[in-house]
Amino acid sequence: MPTEVTGNWSSCPRAGGYMSTTPFRLICVPLDGSPFAEQALPAAAEIARRAGAMLQLALVHHPVPALATALEVPEIEAQLDQENRVREQTYLSSIVERVRMTANVPVTGALLDGAVADALQAHVEEAQADLVVITTHGRGPMSRFWLGSVADHLMRRLHVPVLIIRPNGSTPPPIELKTILVALDGSAFAERALEVAVALGKVFGAAFGLVMVIEPPLPIADPSGLAVLPAMAETEKQLRSGASRYLDGIAGRLRQEGHVVRTYAVEGPRAAEAIIAQADVTDADLIVLASHGAGGFERLVLGSVADKVIRASSHPTLIVRPTAA
C-alpha cells in the first residue's frame, strides 16, 4: 500500500472528492526527487486547475543497497532505509505543499514501494487516474533509478493517456494549449486519440489541426525492371484525395460542435518527421497520437512513429493507447 502524503484542501473548491465536470478527474505526476522531473508539475497543475481535477504526485521509495547485510548488520540497513524513507516523505510533503500554495488545486502525494516502472503502473491503474504527466528523464540525488525507460514503460503499458514533457528550461511556464495537432491514419483506432484531444482542448478552448501523412507509394516496375508504370501517379492522386476526404469528414463533425479545425494532408516518406514539421509550421502547443493504428490508408501512426516524435520533437506530446481497435 502506498504511503499517502496529503495536502491541506481547505482553500480548494473541489476538495474532498472528484467534482470535475470533465473526463479528467485525477492527474498523476511521477517524481524522482529531481528538479528535472518536477518540471512536469506546472503543466499538470494547469490542466488540473482548468479541469477541476485532483492532482496526485507519486514517488517510488529508493531502498538502501544491501551493503549492511553483507556486513551482517541488518539493523543498520533497516535504520538507513527508514531514514531514507523519511527524507522521501519530507521531500514529497514539501512538493505537495508548494503545488497547493502556487496552483490552488487539490493535491496529494503517494510514496510507493517496488520496482519503479511497475510500481507506478500499478498505482496509476489502482487509483484510476485519467491522465499521467511525466518528463522524459531526470537528474538528481534520488534519480539513479529514473531513466527514460520509465516513461517508455508507462507509455507502452498504460491504457491511460500519457503527456510527455520535454523541458528546455529550468522553470517552464504553465502549459497553454492554443493549438492541438492530432495525427491520424484513417483508422478508428487512431481516432480514439482524437477523443482525448478534444476533451483536453475543451478545457483550454484550443483550436485543432488534423494531420495525415501520405507516404509515397513504392515504385512499380514493369517485368523488365526498367520502367515505372504510369499507375504510380494515379495512386498518389488517389491517396491525396482519400486523405483529404477523410480529414474533411472528421473536421466537419468537430466544426459542428463549435471547434476551430484545420486539416493537413501532407506527403513524406517518414511519418514522424512530417508530423513534427507540421507541428513546427503551425506552432502547435501539443501533438496527440495513438500509440499505433492501422487503417485503409498507409499505417502511419505506429508505435515507432510515436517513439520518434517523442524523441525528436520539442513539443509536448500526448500518447493515447486505446484498449481496443
N, C-alpha and C positions, 0 to 999 in steps of 0.2 A: 504494500500500500504506500502511496506517496505521502511524504510529509507536507502538509499544507501550510503555506505562509499567507495569511490573509491581510488585506489592506483594510483601512477604515473607509466604509462606503457611505458614511453619513451624509456626505455632500453630493452623492451621485444620485440622480433622479431615478435610475433603473436598478438601484441597489437591491440585492436580496432575491433576484430572480431574473429569468430570461424574458424580458418585456419587449424585446426587439420586434419591430414590425417588418423587418427584412429577413431574408434567409440566413443572415449572418448573426448568430446569437452568441457564439463562443469562438474567440480567435486565440489560437495558441502560438506562442513565440518561444522556440527553443533557444536557450542561452548556454554559454560555456564558461562564463566568467571573464570574457574578453570584451574590451570596448568595441572590437570589430563586430562581434555577434550582436551587441547591443544596438547597432545601427539599424536593425530591423524594427526597433521599438517605435520610432516616430511614425512610420508608415502604418504599423499595426494599430497604434493608438488613434491615429486619424481615422482609419476605417471604423474602428470600434466606436469612436465618438459620433461619427456621422450615421452609423447603422444602429446606434443604441445597443451595442453588443458588449458582452463581458470579455475582458482580456485576461488570459492566464499565461504566466511565464513559467517555463519548465526548465529545470536544471538537473542533470544526472550526476549523482554522487560519484566522486572520483576516489575509489578506495586506496588506502595506503598500500604500496607494494609490500610483498610478503618478506621483507628483509628481517623483521623482528622474529618471525617464525624460524628462519634459518639460524638465528642466534639463540633459539629455544627460550624466547621471552615473549610469548603471545600476549601477555598482559600489556606490554609496551605497544605492541601492534594495535591492540584494541583501543588503547588510550589515544594513540596518534590518529587512528581512524576516526574516533569520536571528535577529537579536536578539529580535524579536517571537516567533518560534517557540520560542526558548529560554525566554522568560518563560512561554509557554503550557505547555511541558513541565514547567517548575518548578511552576507552579500545579497542573497535573494530578497530578504526583507527590505534592504536599502533600495533596491531597484523597484520593488513593488511600491514603496512609499514615494519614490521620486516620480514614477509614472502617474500615480494617483494625484500628486500635487500639481504636476505640469499639464496633464491631459484631462483630468477630471472625468475619468471613466472607471467603472467598477473593475478592479484588478485583484488577482490572487496569484500566489506562487506555489509551485509544487516541486519538491525535491524528490527525485526518483532514484531507484536502485536498479542496477543491471547493466548490460551492455548498452552503450549509448543509443545506437540507432534502434535497437529492438525495444528498449525501454520507452523511448519517445514515441515510437509507433504504437505500442500498446496503450500508452497514456492517451494519445490523441483519439484512438478508437474507443477506449473506455469512457473518456469524457465526452464523446460525441461532438468533437469540435467541428465547426463548419468551415474553418479556414486556418491554414498554417502559414506563418510569415517567417522567413528564415534568410540569413545571409549565406553565401556560398562557402565561406570558410572563416576561421577565426585565428587570432594570435593572442596569447596571453598566458599568465602563470597557471591557469587551470585548463588550458586548451590543448594539452598534448594529445588528448583523445578526440579532439574535434577536427575532423577533416572534411574535405568536400564530399567524401563518401557518405557522410551523414545526410546531407541534403539529397544526394543521389538516391540513397536508400528510401527516404521518405517520399521522394517524387515518384519512385517506381512502385512502392508497396501500398501507399495510402490511396484510398478512394475518396480523398478529401482534397479540394483544391490547395495547391502549394504555391505561394507567392515567393519568388526568388528575388532577393535584393542584392545588387552588386554595388556596394558603396564606393564612391570615388572621392570621399572627403571624410574628415574626422567627425563632423557633426552634420549629417544630412538633414535637409528640411523635411517637414511632413509631406507626405505624398499628395499630389494634386492631380487628379485624373480628369483632364480636359478631353483627351482623345485616346480611345482604346482601339488598338488594331487586333482584329481576330483573324487568325489563319484558318482557312477552311480547305477541304479537299473534295467536297462533293458528297461526303458520306454523312449519314445520320449520326454516326459515332462522333465525328469531329464537331458536328453541330451541338453536341452536348456541352462543349466548351463555350459556345455562344450563349447558352442559357446562364451560365455562371457570369460571363462577361456582362450581360445585360443587367443581371441583378446587382453587380458591383457598380456598373455605370449609372444606374438609377440613383444610387446613394450619392454620387458626385455630380449628377447631371451631365454626364460625359456624352460626347459625340462618338460615333463608331466608324471605323474603317474595316471593311471586309476584304481580305486579300486572298487570292487563289493563284498559286504558281503553276504555270503551264510549262512542263518540261518538254523540250523539243523532241519529236519522235526520232527514233534511230533511223539512219538512212536505210532505205530498202533497195537492195541491188538486184539487177536482172541476173539471169542464170550465168552470164559471162563474168559477173562480178565487177563490171567496169562502169556501169551507168546507174545513176539514182533515178528511180521511177518518178514520173511527174505526180504520182499519187501522194507523195510526201507533202507537197504544198497544200493539197486539198485536205490532208489530215490535219495539218497545222491550223488551217482555217476553221475546220470543224471543232477543234479543241478550243480555239479562242471564242468561237460563237457559243459553244456549250457552256464554257466557264462564265461568260458574260450573262447568259440567260439564267444560269443558276444563281449567281450573285445578285442579279436584279430581283429575282424572286424572293430571296431572303431579305434583301434591303426593303422591298416593298412591304413585307409584313412588319418589319421594325418601324418603318415610317408611319404605318397605320396606327402604331402605338405611341406616336409622337416623338420618336427619336430622330436625330440628325444622323444620316448614314451616307457614306461614300463607298464606292466599290472600286477594286483594283484587280484586274486580271492581268498579271504580269508574266513575262516569259523569262525563263532562265534554266540552265542545266542543273543548278544547285539550289534547292528549295530554301535552305536555311539562309544562305546569303541573300536571296531575293527578298525574303521576309524581313531581314534586318535592314536591307537597303530601303525597303518601303517604309519601315518604321522611322528611319532617319529622314527620309524625304518629307513625310507627313508630320514629323516632330511628335510622334506618338509618345504618350506617357506610360503606356503599358502594352505589352504584347501578350496575347492569350492564345494558347493552342492546346489541343488534346495530345496526350502522350503518344497516341498512334491512331491511325484511321485508314480505312481503305474503302474506296467507292468506285463508281463507274468511270471516274476520271483517273488520272495517274495517282498513285499512292504518294501523297506529298507530305502529309502531317504525320510523320512517323516518329517513333521513339528516338531514333538517331537524329532526326531534324530538331526535335526539342532539345536534345543534348547540345547540339551545335549552336542553337540560338542562345541557350543559357550561357555557354562558354564564350561566345564571340560578341554578344550584344551588351551594351552598357544600359539598355532599357530594363526596368523591372519586368519580369516575365511570370505570368500566371500559368501553371501547368494543371490541367484537368485530366484526371484519369477516370473516365466513366466506368461504371460497374459492368456494363454490357454494351454491345454494339447495337 
